[in-house]
Structure formats: structure tokens, C-alpha cells
Amino acid sequence: MLSQPLSPVPRDRLISNIPKCYTAEACLQYKTHFDARVKNACQQRSAGLFGLKMSKVVMVGDLYVGKTSLINRFCKNVFDRDYKATIGVDFEIERFEILGIPFNLQIWDTAGQEKFKCIASAYYRGAQVIITAFDLGDIQTLEHTRHWLQDALKENEPDSCSIFLVGTKKDTLSEAECERTEQDAVKLAVEMKAEYWSVSAKTGEHVKDFFFRVAALAFEESMKRELEKSKPNTAQIGAGNLIQLEGNSTEKRDNDSQPNMNCC
């Protein structure tokens, strides 16, 4: 049976530049433009040689901090007041087109209840992005993000994940209250080597910007890894003679290194 072609990516999921960070005090990267090598590969469509690109995102945090609501606001543009706790794990796949290349985020929503921790931890493996969420109105949930992050990192290689710290329910606090909590959160984000954001699933404030930035940075990192893998196998010989090895053939690439026929 022939597979059906995928429908076009929605126009509101097209990304051409890296969205701005929430705050300069705690961000992974200040830049708003993609790496030149990545842009060049995408323009030449050489990225198509690498197949469909996807990054795994895991969202962790205490029960009732709003992880599911945050995911549902972005993926389905809905907000359900009748909360139902996530049992075990669930996931959504969100499709993008970044610099003309199809890209998916596989977003895993993990349970915040202690009894499901052993189940959820198995799904942390292979994550490229870890999002640790807390309730801006409950300072204890901020402290607990340390432990959630440690659990997620145990299942992944060191320095293999981008980390985000996200304060939810921004709509429930006054501006002054939010600023005070954000000061503590930014300090913790710096300690975690994470990028910080404040969002509201109820109103949608900053939700799209946040996930677009996650997607853009994950895409760039994925592309960089692929470009590194696709570099030709090379060996350095003598003073600057670079030989490219392809199967059994060799090619001398230093045109200035011609044999000297004038013997003394």
C-alpha cells in the first residue's frame, strides 16, 4: 500500500529566524539568526540527505504546575479548566518547517506524581531538550525543579540536552509578584545552565514564542550534529597536504604541492 503524502506544514509553523529569548539574564544563546553553515545547507537542500529531522522534548515538574495545559495550549490552542492529572506519560508531535526543512518536535508530557516516576524516567532517554516547569505562584515547585532535572539528566548523556526552566500560570500573579519570583528563577536557571521563560497557558502569553524558540534551537543543534557527521574523512599529511579519503581512492587537494622536477 502506498503511503499518503504528508499535508503541508501550517503557515503558522514556519520559522526563518531564531525567536528572541525571554530575558538576557538567563538564555542559551543571544543570537536571533541561524548559524551560517546551517543556513547554507538548508538553502542547498543538502539537509534533505539527512531525512526527516525530529527532536525529542521531555517536560518534567511537580503535579499541578500546568505541564499538560502548556502543551495543549501550543499544540491544540485549547485551555481546559477541568484538570486531569497525566497518568504515566503522553506525547504530542508538532510539525514545523524551519529554513524550508521539515522538522518535528516530539513533546513528552510526564506525570508529576511520585508513584509514576519510575515509569516516566524510562521516557527521559534520548531527549534533546528538557523543560522543567514550575508554578510561579508556588515557590516550592521552583525548588523541586532541581530534582526533576537531575532525574532527567541521569537518563541522558552529559551535555547532550538543551535545558529550559519555565514558570507557568503567569496570569495568576500581579506584575510585582511575578518579577520577584522571576528574580529567584533566573538565578536558578543560571545555576542549571538553563534558559528561563514565564508563560500562561490560560491566556497563551509567551507560549508560542517559547515553543518556537525551543524548536529553532533544537533544529540548529540537530543540523550541526548532522553536518559534523557528514564531513568527509580527512587526514593531515606533512606540512599542509590535505588528502581526502573516499573508499580506495585518494585525491590531493593542495594544488600548490606539485612535485619539484628541478634536481640539484
N, C-alpha and C positions, 0 to 999 in steps of 0.2 A: 504494500500500500504506500502510495506517495504521501510524504508529509506535507501538510499545508504550510505555505509561507507565512512568516510572522507578519502581523499587521504593522503599519508604520508606527514609530515611536511618537507619542503625543507631542504636539508642538510646545507644550509647557514643560517638557522634559529634555529640551535641547540645551546644551551647555557649551559655550565657546570660550569662556574665561573663568578663572577661579574666583568664586564669590568672596567678598571681604570677610574677615574674621569678626567675631563679636566684640572682642576687646584686644587691644595690642599688648596688654599686660600678660595675657596668657593665650598664646596662639602657637600653632605648629609652624606656620610659615606666614611671613608678612606679604609675600608677593600675591598679585592678582592675575598673573599671566602664566601660562603653562611653559614648562621647560622647552627650550628651542629644539632639542633633539626629538622630543615627543611630538611637537607641532609638525616638524619636518616629516617624521614617519607617518603621521596621520594624513598630511597633505599628499604624500606619495602613495597612500593607501597600502603601504608595506605592512601596516598593522593588521591588515586583513589576513596576512600569512599566519598570524598567531591564533586565529579562531576567535569565537565569541569570548569576550572578556567579562569576568564576574569576580566580585569581591564579597567575601563573607563578613557580615557585620553581626556582632552579638551585643545585645543590650542587657545590662545587669543592674540590679539595685533592689532596695527593700520593697516589700509588699506595699501597695497603695501609693507609690510615688508617681504613678501615671505612665509607666513604660508602654503599656498596650495602647493607651489613649494617644500617646505621642505618635506611635507608629500608624495607628488608624487615621489620625488627622492628616498625616502626609500621604499615605498610600491610598486612602479611600475618601479623604476630605469629609470625615464624619467625626462627631464627638458624642459619645454615649454617656449620659449621666448615670445610667444604671450599671454600676461597676460589677464586673465578674472577674474574679481572680484567674490568672492564667494557670492552667494545670500542666505541669511539666514544661513543655516548650511548644512554640508555634513559630511560623515564619511567613514572611511575605517576600515576593520578588518584585522589585521595582525596576522598570526598564528606562534607560536613558540613551541619548545619543550625544557623545562628547567628542568635539572636534571632528564630527562626521563618522565616528566609530561607535557601533552598538556596544552598550555596556550595561550590565545588570548589578544591582545591589541585592544580595540575599540577606534579608534582615531577620535575625533570630530574636524572638521575644521569649525571655526565660522567666520562669516563676520566681517570685520573691520570697516564697515560703521556705522555711528551713527544711521541711520534710522532702522537698523536691530538689534540694541542692545536688545530691548525688546523681540524679537523673540529668539535670541541666548541665552539670560540669562536663559531661561527655560531649555536649554540643558546642563547647567553647573551642574545641580543637580546630585548627586550620583557619582561625579568624585573622583577617587583615585589619579589621577595625574593632575596637572595644569601646562601647559607650556606657559609661557609668552614670546612672541617673539618681537624682535625689529631689526631695520636696523642698522648695525654697522656704516654706513655712514651718519646716520641722528640721531643726539643726542637727538632730541625732542621725537622721538619714544621710546627712553630708558626711559625718564621721564614719558611718558604715561603708561608704564607698571605697575606703581603703581596703577593707577585707574582700569586697566584691572584686575589686581589681586584682588583688593578689590571687584569688581563686581562678580568675580567668587567665592570668598570665602563667599559672602553673601548667596549663594545658597547651601552651604555645612556646615557640622558640623565642629566646631573648631578642629584643629589638626588631621583631617581625611584625609588630602591630602598631597602628596609629591609635592614640587614646584620646577620648573626648570625655569631659566632665560636664554634665548637663543639669541645670536647675530647672525643675518643672513647676507648673502652677503659678507662673509669674503674675497672672491676673488676680490672685488672691491676696497679694501684698500691696501696700502703698509703695510709692516710689522710694521713699526714705528707707522703709524696711527692706526693700529689695536691694538697695545699694549697700546696706550694712551687711546683709548676708553674702552678697556678691564679693565683698572685700575678703571675707574668710574663704569663700570658694575659690577665688583666683589664687590665693596663697597656696591652697591645697593642690590646685591644678598645676602650678609651677613645680611643686614637690613631686607630683605624679608624672611630670613631663607630658601633661595633657593640655588640650585646648578647651577653653571654657565657653559655654553658652548658657543663656537664660531663655526659656521658651514658655509658651502657653498653648496646650493642646485645645483648650476651650475656645480661645479667640483665634488661634492659628498664628499668633505673633512669633515671628522668627523661625517658625517650624520649617517652611520651605527653604529659607536661606541656609539653615543649619544642614539639612539633608543634602542640599545641592553642594555645599562645601565638602561634606563627607564624601560624596560621590566623586567630585572633581579631584580631591587629593588622593583618594583611593585609586582612581583611574590613572593618575600620573605616576603613582608609585608602582602600579602594576605594569604600566608601559615601560618604565625604566628597567624593571627586572627583566622583561622580555627582550629589550634592546641589548642588555648586557649578555643575556644567554645567546643572542643571535650574532654576536661579534664573531668574525672569522677567527679560526685557530691560528695564532701567530707565534713566531719565535724570533727573538732578537739575536742576531749574529754579528760578532765583531763590533766595529765602530759605526753602527747606524744602518747596517744592511738588514732590511726587514723582509723576511720570507713568509709568504702566505702558504699554509699547508692545506690542500684540498685533496683528500684521497691519496693517490700516489704521485700527484703532480706537484711541482713547486714553481713559484713564479717570483723572480727577482723584481722588487718594487722600487729599488733605489736606482734611478736612471743614471745618476752621476757615477755609479760604481762600475764602470766599464773596465775590462782588463787592459793593462798597460803593455803595449806591444813594443815599446822602445826599451830594449835591454841595455844595460850599461856595458 
